[in-house]
Amino acid sequence: MASPTSEPHPLDGAIRAQNALLAAGGVALRLERRGQCLGLRGPLPCRQGSGRHPVQRISLRLAADAAGLEQACASLRRVQQQLQLNCFDWSQWAVAARAKAGVTTGGAMGVTSGASRGSRSGRSASPTALQASLDSALQRFEHQFHADPRRRRNPSGSRTTWSAAYLPYLRRLRRLAGQQGLALGPALLEQVLESYPLASRGRQQCGTALAALARAEGFLLPADWGERAGGYGLHAAQFRQLPSDRQILEWIERIPNPGWRLAYGLMATYGLRNHEVFFTDVSALAPGGDRVIRVLPTSKTGEHQVWPFQPEWVERFELSRLGEARALLPAVCTDLRRTTLQQVGRRVAEQFRRYDLPLTPYDLRHAWAVRTIHIGLPDTVAARMMGHSVAIHTRTYHHWITRRDQQQAVDAALARSRAA
């Protein structure tokens, strides 16, 4: 909205349209033009800490033009996210404190209408100031990550996800920012993404981590970001590498240690992640049990149940012994005050290499997934058992799912033809 005393402005129509979208989405904050500057207005935490949320203003000092409106929308999204995560801090949005330094910001990033242009070109301020601004943004991002209510239900999984799926890519971002003298913005994020090989797992995870950072900081990424970051999966070169059931049964004979043979059997029969072997309730494997094991809430993706495929492997690998004596598994530290899920998983991978097995632990997991596809288990059910989303399941196993669906369509068409 515009200030009541201001003259009509060419941007007023666009502001009204944006505010109408916000209202339709249930967002109480509004964009506002006061003279030639843009800001925000809405219920915000009382500065005196009374717990109330009176209607207040945030002066962004952004120019009332198309570029300024884009930046104001990004700032509004950041404020809304901070309010939802209960981490809104007035000090991050105090313009007056920065005005003396010539910085008028839409948030703690220190982006001005002038600095915004500098950010888009990739360079602004001194290297020290750029690094300080970047470090501040990364600290906020980490705080918001762990403050997410969904992650707070599983702190150990949250720590593992942060250290394995976010921190490596943020470290590279920080290193490239220092080398290139770039401010945090889309240009820097694109450089970091492009530093990873095409169709690599690292590139996909980097894209996910940086997209989350961009959302937290209110940056608009290129429309094809997801496509450029994607591509990881079991591509053609890997189709031939997945072990057959016969090979899985043969290769366990290479493991001399009984405990690690049981761990191998669990992963092969239930498609478990490396670390899940040691964070699973296997009591149902005892004689008379239903053989449905339960991955514990402390694992990476939380609690879920898994059925055996193939069921006869429970006996073949002597897994029923674990139902009565879980201590038969290798002695691996599972105290998450002293270790992480990632370290536990690494221990498993190290053992596979030690025994010179011609496959990785995740090959057993992928083979389990493909087995369920050939058997005809619905993708939604298989994805739930694997502890990931249907979207990830479909993308990762697209080749086999497509083949199954096409075969079903062919069979149905042939059946109709014969009936006719």
Buried (B, 14 or more C-beta within 10 A) or exposed (E): BBEEEBEEBEBBEBBBEBBEEBEEEEBBBBBBBBEEBBBBBBEBBEEEEEEEBEEBEBBBBBBBBEEBBBBBBBBBBBBBBBBEBEEBEEEBBBBEEBBEEEBBBBBBBBBBBEBBEBBBEBEBBEEEBBBEBBEBBBEBBBEBBBBEEEBEEBEBBBBBBBBBBBBBBBEBBBEBBEEBBBBBBBBBBBBBBEBBEEEEEBBBBBBBBBBBBBBBBBBBBEEEBEEBBBBBBBEEEEEEEBBEEEBBBEBBEEBEEEBBBBBBBBBBBBBBBBBBBBBBBBEBBBEEBEBBBBBBBBBBBBBBEBBBBBEEBBEBBBBBBBBBEBEBBBEBEBEBEEBBBBBBBBBBEEBBEEBEBEBBBBBBBBBBBBBBBEEEBEBEEBBBBBBBEBEEBBBBBEBBBEEBEEEEEEEEEEEEEEEE
